[in-house]
Amino acid sequence: MDFSGIIERLDAEWDTNGFFDRVRNGSYDANRAQDILEILRAINIGEDELLPKRLVALLWYLPSFLGWQAERFAEKSGDRSGYERFVADVHNTLEEVLGTP
């Protein structure tokens, strides 16, 4: 699989006004969250396929980053339950895409 499009889309979400930049600032958009899940679900890794280092960096960091941001939603009285469901969905999707030990 050519991962360059996935990497480009995920990188864009970390840029200013991207989904993860907004999360960092305490703003959660459920519609954009679904777009993120679609990006992650589009990843198809062959059993013996090697992954680009940048893709690994973008994926492994997500669960930790999203967990750290949960505090911001408590502070801003945002949709904490919706956000927590999204975090669980990201984790489950990464398990499906990457597998477990």
N, C-alpha and C positions, 0 to 999 in steps of 0.2 A: 504494500500500500504506500502511496505517496502521502507523506504526512505534512507536507509544506502548507497546504491549505488549512489544516487543523491548527497547526502552530500559528499561522498568521491570524486566524480568527481568535484564538485564545489570547495571543499577545495583544490584539486590539482591545480585548475586554479588560486588560490591565492598564491601558492608557487612560489619560484624562477623559472623564465622562463615560468610560467603559463600565461594564457591570461591576467588576471587582473594585474599581476605583470608587464607585458609588457606595458599595458595601463598606469599604474602608471608612467612608464618611458617614456611615449610619443610615444609608438609604437602601431599601430593598424593593425591587420591582419584580413581582411574581411572573409577569409576562416575559421579561428578559431572563429570568431564572430558567424558564422552560427552554429558551433559546440555548442557554448554556448546556442544559441536559441533552439537547439535540446534538450539539457539537460533540459532547463526550460519547454519546451513543453511536455516532458516525465512525468512531475509531474501530478499525478491524485489524487486529494484530494476528499474523500467522504464528503458528506454534514455535517456529525457529527463527522468526523475524527479529532483527535488531531494531531498536528504537533510537531516533536522534536524541542526543543529550538534552536539547532544548525542550522536546516534548516530555521527557521524563521530569525535567525541572518543573514544568507547568502543571503536571499531573500530581506529583507526590506532595507538592506544597498545598494543594487545594484543601484537603480535610483540616489541616492545622490552621490555615488562614481563616477558613470559614468558621471554625470553632472559636477562634479568638474574637471574632467580630460579634458573636452573640451578645456580649456585654453591651455593645453599642445600641442594640435594639431594645434592651431592657432600659437603658438610659433615655432613649428617645421615644419610648412607648410605641414602637413600631409593631408590625405584624410578626411578633416573635414566634408564634406557633407555625405560621406559614414558612418563616425562615428556617426554623428547626426541621420542618419536613423537607425543605430543599436540601439542607445539609445532609440529612439522612439519605435522600435520593442521590446526591452526588457520591456519597460513600458507597452506596449499593451499586451504582453505575460503574464506578471505578473497579469494584470487585468483579463485576461481570466482564469488563473490558480487559483488565489486567490479570484476573485470577487471584487466588489466595495461595499461600504456602502450603 
